[in-house]
């Protein structure tokens, strides 16, 4: 009986330590990736500002070709919403809304996840001239995790995990636009 009490007490102490770490741990993260595309800034921006084009380059959107998609508003303008629902746990369910468009420069979006867990993230894509017919596309994704979910930030490398998918998506975007 003593061994059971020792094991249970050890588990309780471990859980308490983890919850205390989460209480004082970081609660937000930002991931940033960029790529240079050999096309004019106008051409590149006019492609990325339309969320429906993510069907062709976003690794996350392409995860499940059978996902249900719904669109509200005018694509490429503030207020446009792209909603998705997938049985694939890697795609989940949620919606992405264009919050602000600085024409030719930047598009700001909010992503509201329902599944696999509820969360809200902010993301933007910006374009900048690098040279004649060379455009740098910068993609920034940031989010906050509420306590105790922020405990995941101690054990998971979100920069590596999500950054790899962003890099794949940007490389696909580059391939499409440079054809």
DOKESE-731656 format. One record per atom (N, C-alpha, C): residue number from 1; x, y, z; atom name. Coordinates in nm, 2 decimals, padded with zeros to 4 digits. Example, Ala and Ser with C-alpha at 12.3 -4.5 7.8 and 13.67 -1.06 7.14 Angstrom:
# residues 2
{vexnu 1 {01.32 -00.57 00.78} N};
{vexnu 1 {01.23 -00.45 00.78} CA};
{vexnu 1 {01.32 -00.33 00.78} C};
{vexnu 2 {01.28 -00.22 00.71} N};
{vexnu 2 {01.37 -00.11 00.71} CA};
{vexnu 2 {01.29 00.00 00.79} C};
# end
This chain:
# residues 179
{vexnu 1 {00.08 -00.12 00.00} N};
{vexnu 1 {00.00 00.00 00.00} CA};
{vexnu 1 {00.09 00.13 00.00} C};
{vexnu 2 {00.20 00.12 00.07} N};
{vexnu 2 {00.29 00.24 00.08} CA};
{vexnu 2 {00.34 00.28 -00.06} C};
{vexnu 3 {00.37 00.18 -00.14} N};
{vexnu 3 {00.43 00.20 -00.27} CA};
{vexnu 3 {00.33 00.28 -00.36} C};
{vexnu 4 {00.20 00.24 -00.35} N};
{vexnu 4 {00.09 00.31 -00.42} CA};
{vexnu 4 {00.08 00.46 -00.38} C};
{vexnu 5 {00.09 00.48 -00.25} N};
{vexnu 5 {00.08 00.62 -00.20} CA};
{vexnu 5 {00.20 00.70 -00.25} C};
{vexnu 6 {00.32 00.64 -00.25} N};
{vexnu 6 {00.44 00.71 -00.30} CA};
{vexnu 6 {00.43 00.74 -00.45} C};
{vexnu 7 {00.38 00.65 -00.53} N};
{vexnu 7 {00.36 00.67 -00.67} CA};
{vexnu 7 {00.26 00.78 -00.69} C};
{vexnu 8 {00.15 00.77 -00.63} N};
{vexnu 8 {00.04 00.88 -00.64} CA};
{vexnu 8 {00.09 01.01 -00.60} C};
{vexnu 9 {00.17 01.02 -00.49} N};
{vexnu 9 {00.22 01.14 -00.44} CA};
{vexnu 9 {00.32 01.20 -00.54} C};
{vexnu 10 {00.40 01.11 -00.60} N};
{vexnu 10 {00.50 01.15 -00.69} CA};
{vexnu 10 {00.44 01.21 -00.82} C};
{vexnu 11 {00.33 01.15 -00.86} N};
{vexnu 11 {00.26 01.20 -00.98} CA};
{vexnu 11 {00.19 01.33 -00.95} C};
{vexnu 12 {00.13 01.35 -00.83} N};
{vexnu 12 {00.07 01.47 -00.79} CA};
{vexnu 12 {00.18 01.59 -00.78} C};
{vexnu 13 {00.29 01.56 -00.73} N};
{vexnu 13 {00.40 01.66 -00.72} CA};
{vexnu 13 {00.45 01.70 -00.86} C};
{vexnu 14 {00.46 01.60 -00.95} N};
{vexnu 14 {00.50 01.63 -01.09} CA};
{vexnu 14 {00.40 01.72 -01.16} C};
{vexnu 15 {00.27 01.69 -01.14} N};
{vexnu 15 {00.17 01.77 -01.20} CA};
{vexnu 15 {00.17 01.91 -01.14} C};
{vexnu 16 {00.19 01.92 -01.01} N};
{vexnu 16 {00.20 02.05 -00.95} CA};
{vexnu 16 {00.32 02.13 -01.00} C};
{vexnu 17 {00.43 02.07 -01.02} N};
{vexnu 17 {00.55 02.14 -01.07} CA};
{vexnu 17 {00.52 02.19 -01.21} C};
{vexnu 18 {00.46 02.10 -01.30} N};
{vexnu 18 {00.43 02.14 -01.43} CA};
{vexnu 18 {00.33 02.26 -01.44} C};
{vexnu 19 {00.23 02.26 -01.35} N};
{vexnu 19 {00.13 02.37 -01.35} CA};
{vexnu 19 {00.20 02.50 -01.30} C};
{vexnu 20 {00.29 02.49 -01.21} N};
{vexnu 20 {00.36 02.61 -01.16} CA};
{vexnu 20 {00.45 02.66 -01.27} C};
{vexnu 21 {00.52 02.57 -01.34} N};
{vexnu 21 {00.60 02.61 -01.46} CA};
{vexnu 21 {00.52 02.68 -01.56} C};
{vexnu 22 {00.40 02.63 -01.59} N};
{vexnu 22 {00.31 02.69 -01.69} CA};
{vexnu 22 {00.26 02.83 -01.64} C};
{vexnu 23 {00.24 02.84 -01.51} N};
{vexnu 23 {00.20 02.97 -01.45} CA};
{vexnu 23 {00.30 03.08 -01.49} C};
{vexnu 24 {00.43 03.05 -01.48} N};
{vexnu 24 {00.53 03.15 -01.50} CA};
{vexnu 24 {00.60 03.14 -01.64} C};
{vexnu 25 {00.56 03.04 -01.72} N};
{vexnu 25 {00.62 03.03 -01.85} CA};
{vexnu 25 {00.57 03.12 -01.95} C};
{vexnu 26 {00.63 03.12 -02.07} N};
{vexnu 26 {00.58 03.21 -02.18} CA};
{vexnu 26 {00.45 03.17 -02.23} C};
{vexnu 27 {00.37 03.26 -02.27} N};
{vexnu 27 {00.24 03.23 -02.32} CA};
{vexnu 27 {00.21 03.27 -02.46} C};
{vexnu 28 {00.31 03.32 -02.53} N};
{vexnu 28 {00.29 03.35 -02.67} CA};
{vexnu 28 {00.42 03.32 -02.75} C};
{vexnu 29 {00.40 03.31 -02.88} N};
{vexnu 29 {00.51 03.27 -02.97} CA};
{vexnu 29 {00.48 03.34 -03.11} C};
{vexnu 30 {00.59 03.36 -03.18} N};
{vexnu 30 {00.59 03.42 -03.31} CA};
{vexnu 30 {00.68 03.34 -03.40} C};
{vexnu 31 {00.63 03.31 -03.52} N};
{vexnu 31 {00.71 03.23 -03.62} CA};
{vexnu 31 {00.71 03.32 -03.74} C};
{vexnu 32 {00.83 03.33 -03.80} N};
{vexnu 32 {00.85 03.42 -03.92} CA};
{vexnu 32 {00.94 03.34 -04.02} C};
{vexnu 33 {00.89 03.35 -04.14} N};
{vexnu 33 {00.96 03.29 -04.25} CA};
{vexnu 33 {00.95 03.38 -04.37} C};
{vexnu 34 {01.05 03.37 -04.46} N};
{vexnu 34 {01.05 03.46 -04.58} CA};
{vexnu 34 {01.12 03.39 -04.70} C};
{vexnu 35 {01.08 03.43 -04.82} N};
{vexnu 35 {01.14 03.38 -04.94} CA};
{vexnu 35 {01.14 03.49 -05.04} C};
{vexnu 36 {01.24 03.48 -05.14} N};
{vexnu 36 {01.24 03.57 -05.25} CA};
{vexnu 36 {01.19 03.50 -05.37} C};
{vexnu 37 {01.09 03.57 -05.43} N};
{vexnu 37 {01.03 03.52 -05.55} CA};
{vexnu 37 {01.07 03.61 -05.67} C};
{vexnu 38 {01.10 03.55 -05.78} N};
{vexnu 38 {01.15 03.63 -05.90} CA};
{vexnu 38 {01.03 03.67 -05.98} C};
{vexnu 39 {00.95 03.76 -05.93} N};
{vexnu 39 {00.84 03.82 -05.99} CA};
{vexnu 39 {00.82 03.96 -05.93} C};
{vexnu 40 {00.75 04.05 -06.00} N};
{vexnu 40 {00.73 04.18 -05.95} CA};
{vexnu 40 {00.64 04.18 -05.82} C};
{vexnu 41 {00.66 04.28 -05.74} N};
{vexnu 41 {00.59 04.29 -05.61} CA};
{vexnu 41 {00.44 04.29 -05.63} C};
{vexnu 42 {00.40 04.36 -05.73} N};
{vexnu 42 {00.25 04.37 -05.76} CA};
{vexnu 42 {00.20 04.23 -05.80} C};
{vexnu 43 {00.27 04.16 -05.88} N};
{vexnu 43 {00.22 04.02 -05.92} CA};
{vexnu 43 {00.21 03.93 -05.80} C};
{vexnu 44 {00.31 03.94 -05.71} N};
{vexnu 44 {00.31 03.85 -05.59} CA};
{vexnu 44 {00.20 03.89 -05.50} C};
{vexnu 45 {00.19 04.02 -05.47} N};
{vexnu 45 {00.09 04.06 -05.37} CA};
{vexnu 45 {-00.05 04.03 -05.42} C};
{vexnu 46 {-00.07 04.05 -05.55} N};
{vexnu 46 {-00.21 04.03 -05.61} CA};
{vexnu 46 {-00.24 03.88 -05.61} C};
{vexnu 47 {-00.15 03.79 -05.59} N};
{vexnu 47 {-00.17 03.65 -05.57} CA};
{vexnu 47 {-00.20 03.61 -05.43} C};
{vexnu 48 {-00.11 03.66 -05.33} N};
{vexnu 48 {-00.13 03.62 -05.19} CA};
{vexnu 48 {-00.24 03.68 -05.12} C};
{vexnu 49 {-00.29 03.80 -05.17} N};
{vexnu 49 {-00.40 03.86 -05.10} CA};
{vexnu 49 {-00.53 03.79 -05.11} C};
{vexnu 50 {-00.54 03.70 -05.21} N};
{vexnu 50 {-00.66 03.62 -05.22} CA};
{vexnu 50 {-00.65 03.49 -05.15} C};
{vexnu 51 {-00.73 03.47 -05.04} N};
{vexnu 51 {-00.72 03.35 -04.96} CA};
{vexnu 51 {-00.76 03.23 -05.04} C};
{vexnu 52 {-00.84 03.24 -05.14} N};
{vexnu 52 {-00.88 03.12 -05.22} CA};
{vexnu 52 {-00.75 03.06 -05.29} C};
{vexnu 53 {-00.65 03.14 -05.31} N};
{vexnu 53 {-00.53 03.09 -05.37} CA};
{vexnu 53 {-00.45 03.00 -05.28} C};
{vexnu 54 {-00.48 03.00 -05.15} N};
{vexnu 54 {-00.41 02.91 -05.06} CA};
{vexnu 54 {-00.44 02.77 -05.09} C};
{vexnu 55 {-00.54 02.74 -05.17} N};
{vexnu 55 {-00.57 02.60 -05.21} CA};
{vexnu 55 {-00.45 02.55 -05.29} C};
{vexnu 56 {-00.37 02.63 -05.35} N};
{vexnu 56 {-00.26 02.59 -05.44} CA};
{vexnu 56 {-00.12 02.59 -05.37} C};
{vexnu 57 {-00.11 02.66 -05.26} N};
{vexnu 57 {00.03 02.67 -05.20} CA};
{vexnu 57 {00.03 02.64 -05.05} C};
{vexnu 58 {-00.08 02.65 -04.98} N};
{vexnu 58 {-00.07 02.63 -04.83} CA};
{vexnu 58 {-00.07 02.48 -04.80} C};
{vexnu 59 {00.03 02.44 -04.73} N};
{vexnu 59 {00.04 02.30 -04.69} CA};
{vexnu 59 {-00.08 02.26 -04.60} C};
{vexnu 60 {-00.12 02.35 -04.52} N};
{vexnu 60 {-00.23 02.33 -04.43} CA};
{vexnu 60 {-00.37 02.31 -04.50} C};
{vexnu 61 {-00.39 02.40 -04.60} N};
{vexnu 61 {-00.52 02.39 -04.68} CA};
{vexnu 61 {-00.51 02.26 -04.77} C};
{vexnu 62 {-00.40 02.23 -04.82} N};
{vexnu 62 {-00.39 02.11 -04.91} CA};
{vexnu 62 {-00.38 01.98 -04.83} C};
{vexnu 63 {-00.38 01.98 -04.70} N};
{vexnu 63 {-00.38 01.86 -04.61} CA};
{vexnu 63 {-00.49 01.77 -04.64} C};
{vexnu 64 {-00.61 01.83 -04.66} N};
{vexnu 64 {-00.73 01.74 -04.69} CA};
{vexnu 64 {-00.81 01.80 -04.81} C};
{vexnu 65 {-00.79 01.74 -04.93} N};
{vexnu 65 {-00.86 01.79 -05.04} CA};
{vexnu 65 {-01.01 01.77 -05.03} C};
{vexnu 66 {-01.06 01.69 -04.94} N};
{vexnu 66 {-01.20 01.67 -04.92} CA};
{vexnu 66 {-01.26 01.77 -04.81} C};
{vexnu 67 {-01.18 01.86 -04.75} N};
{vexnu 67 {-01.24 01.94 -04.65} CA};
{vexnu 67 {-01.35 02.03 -04.71} C};
{vexnu 68 {-01.45 02.05 -04.62} N};
{vexnu 68 {-01.56 02.14 -04.66} CA};
{vexnu 68 {-01.51 02.29 -04.64} C};
{vexnu 69 {-01.54 02.37 -04.74} N};
{vexnu 69 {-01.49 02.51 -04.74} CA};
{vexnu 69 {-01.61 02.60 -04.76} C};
{vexnu 70 {-01.61 02.71 -04.69} N};
{vexnu 70 {-01.72 02.81 -04.71} CA};
{vexnu 70 {-01.65 02.95 -04.71} C};
{vexnu 71 {-01.70 03.03 -04.80} N};
{vexnu 71 {-01.65 03.17 -04.82} CA};
{vexnu 71 {-01.76 03.27 -04.80} C};
{vexnu 72 {-01.72 03.38 -04.73} N};
{vexnu 72 {-01.81 03.49 -04.71} CA};
{vexnu 72 {-01.74 03.62 -04.74} C};
{vexnu 73 {-01.81 03.70 -04.82} N};
{vexnu 73 {-01.75 03.83 -04.85} CA};
{vexnu 73 {-01.68 03.83 -04.98} C};
{vexnu 74 {-01.60 03.94 -05.00} N};
{vexnu 74 {-01.52 03.95 -05.13} CA};
{vexnu 74 {-01.37 03.92 -05.10} C};
{vexnu 75 {-01.33 03.82 -05.16} N};
{vexnu 75 {-01.19 03.77 -05.14} CA};
{vexnu 75 {-01.09 03.89 -05.17} C};
{vexnu 76 {-00.99 03.90 -05.09} N};
{vexnu 76 {-00.88 04.00 -05.11} CA};
{vexnu 76 {-00.92 04.13 -05.04} C};
{vexnu 77 {-01.03 04.13 -04.97} N};
{vexnu 77 {-01.07 04.26 -04.90} CA};
{vexnu 77 {-01.09 04.23 -04.75} C};
{vexnu 78 {-01.08 04.33 -04.67} N};
{vexnu 78 {-01.11 04.32 -04.53} CA};
{vexnu 78 {-01.25 04.27 -04.51} C};
{vexnu 79 {-01.26 04.17 -04.41} N};
{vexnu 79 {-01.39 04.11 -04.38} CA};
{vexnu 79 {-01.42 03.98 -04.45} C};
{vexnu 80 {-01.34 03.94 -04.55} N};
{vexnu 80 {-01.36 03.82 -04.62} CA};
{vexnu 80 {-01.32 03.70 -04.52} C};
{vexnu 81 {-01.41 03.60 -04.52} N};
{vexnu 81 {-01.38 03.49 -04.43} CA};
{vexnu 81 {-01.38 03.36 -04.51} C};
{vexnu 82 {-01.28 03.28 -04.49} N};
{vexnu 82 {-01.26 03.15 -04.54} CA};
{vexnu 82 {-01.27 03.05 -04.42} C};
{vexnu 83 {-01.38 02.97 -04.42} N};
{vexnu 83 {-01.40 02.87 -04.32} CA};
{vexnu 83 {-01.38 02.73 -04.37} C};
{vexnu 84 {-01.33 02.65 -04.29} N};
{vexnu 84 {-01.30 02.51 -04.33} CA};
{vexnu 84 {-01.35 02.41 -04.22} C};
{vexnu 85 {-01.38 02.29 -04.26} N};
{vexnu 85 {-01.41 02.18 -04.17} CA};
{vexnu 85 {-01.36 02.05 -04.23} C};
{vexnu 86 {-01.27 01.99 -04.15} N};
{vexnu 86 {-01.21 01.86 -04.20} CA};
{vexnu 86 {-01.22 01.75 -04.10} C};
{vexnu 87 {-01.23 01.63 -04.15} N};
{vexnu 87 {-01.23 01.52 -04.06} CA};
{vexnu 87 {-01.08 01.48 -04.02} C};
{vexnu 88 {-00.99 01.53 -04.10} N};
{vexnu 88 {-00.85 01.51 -04.08} CA};
{vexnu 88 {-00.80 01.60 -03.96} C};
{vexnu 89 {-00.75 01.53 -03.86} N};
{vexnu 89 {-00.71 01.60 -03.74} CA};
{vexnu 89 {-00.60 01.71 -03.76} C};
{vexnu 90 {-00.52 01.69 -03.87} N};
{vexnu 90 {-00.42 01.79 -03.90} CA};
{vexnu 90 {-00.47 01.92 -03.96} C};
{vexnu 91 {-00.59 01.91 -04.02} N};
{vexnu 91 {-00.66 02.03 -04.07} CA};
{vexnu 91 {-00.76 02.09 -03.98} C};
{vexnu 92 {-00.83 02.00 -03.91} N};
{vexnu 92 {-00.93 02.05 -03.81} CA};
{vexnu 92 {-01.04 02.13 -03.87} C};
{vexnu 93 {-01.09 02.23 -03.78} N};
{vexnu 93 {-01.20 02.32 -03.82} CA};
{vexnu 93 {-01.17 02.46 -03.77} C};
{vexnu 94 {-01.20 02.55 -03.85} N};
{vexnu 94 {-01.18 02.69 -03.81} CA};
{vexnu 94 {-01.22 02.79 -03.92} C};
{vexnu 95 {-01.17 02.91 -03.91} N};
{vexnu 95 {-01.19 03.01 -04.01} CA};
{vexnu 95 {-01.08 03.12 -04.01} C};
{vexnu 96 {-01.06 03.17 -04.12} N};
{vexnu 96 {-00.95 03.27 -04.14} CA};
{vexnu 96 {-01.02 03.40 -04.20} C};
{vexnu 97 {-01.00 03.51 -04.13} N};
{vexnu 97 {-01.06 03.64 -04.18} CA};
{vexnu 97 {-00.95 03.74 -04.21} C};
{vexnu 98 {-00.97 03.80 -04.33} N};
{vexnu 98 {-00.89 03.92 -04.36} CA};
{vexnu 98 {-00.93 04.03 -04.28} C};
{vexnu 99 {-00.84 04.08 -04.20} N};
{vexnu 99 {-00.86 04.20 -04.11} CA};
{vexnu 99 {-00.83 04.33 -04.17} C};
{vexnu 100 {-00.72 04.33 -04.25} N};
{vexnu 100 {-00.67 04.46 -04.30} CA};
{vexnu 100 {-00.59 04.43 -04.43} C};
{vexnu 101 {-00.60 04.52 -04.53} N};
{vexnu 101 {-00.52 04.51 -04.65} CA};
{vexnu 101 {-00.45 04.64 -04.67} C};
{vexnu 102 {-00.32 04.64 -04.67} N};
{vexnu 102 {-00.24 04.76 -04.72} CA};
{vexnu 102 {-00.20 04.72 -04.86} C};
{vexnu 103 {-00.28 04.77 -04.95} N};
{vexnu 103 {-00.26 04.73 -05.09} CA};
{vexnu 103 {-00.12 04.73 -05.14} C};
{vexnu 104 {-00.08 04.62 -05.19} N};
{vexnu 104 {00.06 04.61 -05.25} CA};
{vexnu 104 {00.17 04.58 -05.14} C};
{vexnu 105 {00.13 04.59 -05.01} N};
{vexnu 105 {00.23 04.58 -04.91} CA};
{vexnu 105 {00.21 04.46 -04.81} C};
{vexnu 106 {00.08 04.46 -04.76} N};
{vexnu 106 {00.06 04.36 -04.65} CA};
{vexnu 106 {-00.08 04.32 -04.63} C};
{vexnu 107 {-00.11 04.20 -04.60} N};
{vexnu 107 {-00.24 04.15 -04.57} CA};
{vexnu 107 {-00.24 04.09 -04.43} C};
{vexnu 108 {-00.33 04.14 -04.34} N};
{vexnu 108 {-00.34 04.09 -04.20} CA};
{vexnu 108 {-00.46 04.00 -04.18} C};
{vexnu 109 {-00.44 03.89 -04.12} N};
{vexnu 109 {-00.55 03.79 -04.10} CA};
{vexnu 109 {-00.56 03.74 -03.96} C};
{vexnu 110 {-00.68 03.70 -03.92} N};
{vexnu 110 {-00.70 03.64 -03.79} CA};
{vexnu 110 {-00.75 03.50 -03.82} C};
{vexnu 111 {-00.69 03.40 -03.76} N};
{vexnu 111 {-00.73 03.26 -03.77} CA};
{vexnu 111 {-00.79 03.21 -03.64} C};
{vexnu 112 {-00.91 03.17 -03.65} N};
{vexnu 112 {-00.99 03.12 -03.53} CA};
{vexnu 112 {-01.00 02.97 -03.55} C};
{vexnu 113 {-00.93 02.89 -03.46} N};
{vexnu 113 {-00.93 02.75 -03.47} CA};
{vexnu 113 {-01.04 02.70 -03.37} C};
{vexnu 114 {-01.12 02.60 -03.42} N};
{vexnu 114 {-01.22 02.53 -03.34} CA};
{vexnu 114 {-01.17 02.39 -03.30} C};
{vexnu 115 {-01.11 02.32 -03.39} N};
{vexnu 115 {-01.05 02.19 -03.37} CA};
{vexnu 115 {-00.91 02.18 -03.43} C};
{vexnu 116 {-00.82 02.11 -03.39} N};
{vexnu 116 {-00.82 02.02 -03.28} CA};
{vexnu 116 {-00.83 02.09 -03.14} C};
{vexnu 117 {-00.80 02.22 -03.13} N};
{vexnu 117 {-00.83 02.29 -03.00} CA};
{vexnu 117 {-00.86 02.43 -03.03} C};
{vexnu 118 {-00.94 02.50 -02.94} N};
{vexnu 118 {-00.98 02.63 -02.97} CA};
{vexnu 118 {-00.86 02.73 -02.94} C};
{vexnu 119 {-00.84 02.82 -03.04} N};
{vexnu 119 {-00.73 02.92 -03.02} CA};
{vexnu 119 {-00.75 03.02 -03.13} C};
{vexnu 120 {-00.69 03.14 -03.11} N};
{vexnu 120 {-00.70 03.25 -03.21} CA};
{vexnu 120 {-00.55 03.29 -03.23} C};
{vexnu 121 {-00.52 03.30 -03.36} N};
{vexnu 121 {-00.39 03.34 -03.40} CA};
{vexnu 121 {-00.39 03.46 -03.50} C};
{vexnu 122 {-00.29 03.54 -03.50} N};
{vexnu 122 {-00.28 03.65 -03.59} CA};
{vexnu 122 {-00.17 03.61 -03.69} C};
{vexnu 123 {-00.19 03.65 -03.81} N};
{vexnu 123 {-00.09 03.62 -03.91} CA};
{vexnu 123 {-00.09 03.73 -04.02} C};
{vexnu 124 {00.02 03.75 -04.08} N};
{vexnu 124 {00.02 03.84 -04.19} CA};
{vexnu 124 {00.13 03.80 -04.30} C};
{vexnu 125 {00.10 03.84 -04.42} N};
{vexnu 125 {00.20 03.83 -04.53} CA};
{vexnu 125 {00.23 03.96 -04.58} C};
{vexnu 126 {00.36 03.99 -04.60} N};
{vexnu 126 {00.40 04.12 -04.66} CA};
{vexnu 126 {00.49 04.10 -04.78} C};
{vexnu 127 {00.49 04.20 -04.87} N};
{vexnu 127 {00.58 04.19 -04.98} CA};
{vexnu 127 {00.66 04.31 -04.99} C};
{vexnu 128 {00.79 04.29 -05.03} N};
{vexnu 128 {00.88 04.40 -05.04} CA};
{vexnu 128 {00.97 04.38 -05.16} C};
{vexnu 129 {01.01 04.49 -05.22} N};
{vexnu 129 {01.10 04.49 -05.34} CA};
{vexnu 129 {01.24 04.45 -05.29} C};
{vexnu 130 {01.30 04.36 -05.36} N};
{vexnu 130 {01.44 04.32 -05.33} CA};
{vexnu 130 {01.53 04.37 -05.45} C};
{vexnu 131 {01.48 04.37 -05.57} N};
{vexnu 131 {01.54 04.41 -05.69} CA};
{vexnu 131 {01.44 04.41 -05.80} C};
{vexnu 132 {01.49 04.44 -05.92} N};
{vexnu 132 {01.40 04.43 -06.04} CA};
{vexnu 132 {01.34 04.29 -06.05} C};
{vexnu 133 {01.21 04.29 -06.04} N};
{vexnu 133 {01.13 04.16 -06.05} CA};
{vexnu 133 {01.18 04.06 -05.95} C};
{vexnu 134 {01.21 04.11 -05.83} N};
{vexnu 134 {01.24 04.02 -05.72} CA};
{vexnu 134 {01.16 04.08 -05.59} C};
{vexnu 135 {01.08 03.99 -05.53} N};
{vexnu 135 {01.00 04.03 -05.42} CA};
{vexnu 135 {01.03 03.94 -05.30} C};
{vexnu 136 {01.05 04.00 -05.19} N};
{vexnu 136 {01.06 03.92 -05.06} CA};
{vexnu 136 {00.92 03.91 -05.00} C};
{vexnu 137 {00.88 03.78 -04.98} N};
{vexnu 137 {00.75 03.76 -04.92} CA};
{vexnu 137 {00.78 03.72 -04.77} C};
{vexnu 138 {00.73 03.79 -04.68} N};
{vexnu 138 {00.75 03.76 -04.54} CA};
{vexnu 138 {00.62 03.71 -04.48} C};
{vexnu 139 {00.62 03.60 -04.41} N};
{vexnu 139 {00.50 03.54 -04.35} CA};
{vexnu 139 {00.52 03.53 -04.20} C};
{vexnu 140 {00.44 03.59 -04.12} N};
{vexnu 140 {00.45 03.59 -03.98} CA};
{vexnu 140 {00.33 03.54 -03.92} C};
{vexnu 141 {00.34 03.45 -03.82} N};
{vexnu 141 {00.23 03.38 -03.76} CA};
{vexnu 141 {00.26 03.39 -03.61} C};
{vexnu 142 {00.16 03.44 -03.53} N};
{vexnu 142 {00.18 03.45 -03.39} CA};
{vexnu 142 {00.05 03.41 -03.31} C};
{vexnu 143 {00.07 03.36 -03.19} N};
{vexnu 143 {-00.04 03.32 -03.11} CA};
{vexnu 143 {-00.01 03.33 -02.97} C};
{vexnu 144 {-00.12 03.33 -02.89} N};
{vexnu 144 {-00.11 03.32 -02.74} CA};
{vexnu 144 {-00.17 03.19 -02.70} C};
{vexnu 145 {-00.12 03.13 -02.60} N};
{vexnu 145 {-00.18 03.01 -02.54} CA};
{vexnu 145 {-00.22 03.04 -02.39} C};
{vexnu 146 {-00.34 03.02 -02.36} N};
{vexnu 146 {-00.39 03.04 -02.22} CA};
{vexnu 146 {-00.33 02.94 -02.13} C};
{vexnu 147 {-00.32 02.97 -02.00} N};
{vexnu 147 {-00.28 02.88 -01.90} CA};
{vexnu 147 {-00.39 02.77 -01.88} C};
{vexnu 148 {-00.36 02.65 -01.87} N};
{vexnu 148 {-00.23 02.58 -01.87} CA};
{vexnu 148 {-00.19 02.53 -02.00} C};
{vexnu 149 {-00.26 02.56 -02.11} N};
{vexnu 149 {-00.22 02.52 -02.25} CA};
{vexnu 149 {-00.08 02.56 -02.28} C};
{vexnu 150 {-00.04 02.68 -02.23} N};
{vexnu 150 {00.09 02.73 -02.26} CA};
{vexnu 150 {00.21 02.63 -02.22} C};
{vexnu 151 {00.17 02.53 -02.14} N};
{vexnu 151 {00.27 02.43 -02.10} CA};
{vexnu 151 {00.33 02.36 -02.22} C};
{vexnu 152 {00.25 02.36 -02.33} N};
{vexnu 152 {00.30 02.30 -02.46} CA};
{vexnu 152 {00.42 02.37 -02.51} C};
{vexnu 153 {00.43 02.50 -02.48} N};
{vexnu 153 {00.55 02.58 -02.53} CA};
{vexnu 153 {00.68 02.54 -02.46} C};
{vexnu 154 {00.67 02.47 -02.35} N};
{vexnu 154 {00.79 02.42 -02.29} CA};
{vexnu 154 {00.84 02.29 -02.35} C};
{vexnu 155 {00.75 02.21 -02.42} N};
{vexnu 155 {00.78 02.08 -02.47} CA};
{vexnu 155 {00.78 02.07 -02.62} C};
{vexnu 156 {00.72 02.17 -02.68} N};
{vexnu 156 {00.71 02.16 -02.83} CA};
{vexnu 156 {00.78 02.28 -02.89} C};
{vexnu 157 {00.85 02.25 -03.00} N};
{vexnu 157 {00.92 02.36 -03.07} CA};
{vexnu 157 {00.83 02.41 -03.18} C};
{vexnu 158 {00.74 02.50 -03.15} N};
{vexnu 158 {00.64 02.55 -03.25} CA};
{vexnu 158 {00.71 02.61 -03.37} C};
{vexnu 159 {00.83 02.68 -03.35} N};
{vexnu 159 {00.90 02.74 -03.46} CA};
{vexnu 159 {00.94 02.64 -03.56} C};
{vexnu 160 {00.99 02.53 -03.51} N};
{vexnu 160 {01.03 02.42 -03.60} CA};
{vexnu 160 {00.91 02.35 -03.66} C};
{vexnu 161 {00.81 02.32 -03.58} N};
{vexnu 161 {00.70 02.24 -03.62} CA};
{vexnu 161 {00.62 02.32 -03.73} C};
{vexnu 162 {00.57 02.44 -03.70} N};
{vexnu 162 {00.49 02.52 -03.79} CA};
{vexnu 162 {00.58 02.59 -03.89} C};
{vexnu 163 {00.70 02.62 -03.86} N};
{vexnu 163 {00.79 02.69 -03.95} CA};
{vexnu 163 {00.82 02.60 -04.07} C};
{vexnu 164 {00.84 02.48 -04.05} N};
{vexnu 164 {00.86 02.38 -04.16} CA};
{vexnu 164 {00.75 02.38 -04.26} C};
{vexnu 165 {00.62 02.39 -04.21} N};
{vexnu 165 {00.51 02.39 -04.30} CA};
{vexnu 165 {00.50 02.53 -04.37} C};
{vexnu 166 {00.54 02.63 -04.30} N};
{vexnu 166 {00.54 02.77 -04.37} CA};
{vexnu 166 {00.64 02.77 -04.48} C};
{vexnu 167 {00.76 02.71 -04.45} N};
{vexnu 167 {00.87 02.70 -04.56} CA};
{vexnu 167 {00.82 02.62 -04.68} C};
{vexnu 168 {00.75 02.51 -04.65} N};
{vexnu 168 {00.70 02.43 -04.76} CA};
{vexnu 168 {00.60 02.51 -04.84} C};
{vexnu 169 {00.51 02.58 -04.78} N};
{vexnu 169 {00.41 02.66 -04.84} CA};
{vexnu 169 {00.47 02.77 -04.92} C};
{vexnu 170 {00.57 02.84 -04.87} N};
{vexnu 170 {00.64 02.95 -04.94} CA};
{vexnu 170 {00.71 02.89 -05.06} C};
{vexnu 171 {00.78 02.78 -05.05} N};
{vexnu 171 {00.85 02.72 -05.16} CA};
{vexnu 171 {00.75 02.68 -05.28} C};
{vexnu 172 {00.63 02.63 -05.24} N};
{vexnu 172 {00.53 02.60 -05.34} CA};
{vexnu 172 {00.48 02.73 -05.40} C};
{vexnu 173 {00.45 02.83 -05.32} N};
{vexnu 173 {00.41 02.96 -05.38} CA};
{vexnu 173 {00.51 03.01 -05.48} C};
{vexnu 174 {00.64 03.01 -05.44} N};
{vexnu 174 {00.75 03.05 -05.53} CA};
{vexnu 174 {00.74 02.97 -05.67} C};
{vexnu 175 {00.72 02.84 -05.66} N};
{vexnu 175 {00.72 02.76 -05.78} CA};
{vexnu 175 {00.60 02.79 -05.87} C};
{vexnu 176 {00.48 02.83 -05.81} N};
{vexnu 176 {00.37 02.87 -05.88} CA};
{vexnu 176 {00.39 03.00 -05.95} C};
{vexnu 177 {00.44 03.10 -05.88} N};
{vexnu 177 {00.46 03.23 -05.93} CA};
{vexnu 177 {00.57 03.25 -06.03} C};
{vexnu 178 {00.67 03.16 -06.02} N};
{vexnu 178 {00.79 03.17 -06.11} CA};
{vexnu 178 {00.77 03.08 -06.24} C};
{vexnu 179 {00.66 03.02 -06.25} N};
{vexnu 179 {00.64 02.94 -06.38} CA};
{vexnu 179 {00.64 03.02 -06.50} C};
# end
